[in-house]
Amino acid sequence: MAIIDSQSIKIGTLTRHAVGFDGGKQIKGRKRHLLVDTFGLVLMVVVTAAHVSDPAGAQALFARLKRKRLWLKRLWLIYTDGTYRGKTFVQSVFDTYGWLLEAVMRTDHQRGFRVLPQRWIVERTLGWLQCCRRLSKDDEGLPESAETFIYLAMIHLMLKRLA
């Protein structure tokens, strides 16, 4: 089981590569697409321009995940939010990788903030990343550098928990 979500992040002044505008959040910058396990630890991250849609970023993440991690054949259920629930996208992920996507949605009669089951895990991980000064704004020149610093932040977090 895994959970996927994305986060739009503002860019610094020197960033020139893979920059876009997220119209939904009104942010000029980049988008982080994260796949985490049930403990909130990052399995894979892909950084794209902010204008890239969530399903397109997820497709890039899944393609990279399939190339690098063969042990995830056992992964069969991925929880998502509502932006990933298109029938063609869900069907293409199942046909290509054999993974099921399940959207965790708020109910219509729900008012105010409610913790959604399974989704809070990835939101907590995004909060952990925001605590790192270097990741609060994306100042990296290349998206690959931003991905590397996300992995370093998670390694640092895991080492602190082990000690």
Secondary structure, 3 states (H helix, E strand, C coil): CEEEEEEEEEECCCCCCCCEEECCCCEEEEEEEEEECCCCCEEEEEEEECCCCHHHHHHHHHHHHHHHCHHHHHCCEEEECHHHCCHHHHHHHHHHHCCEEEECCCCCCCCCCCCCCCHHHHHHHHHHHHCCHHHCCECCCCHHHHHHHHHHHHHHHHHHHHC
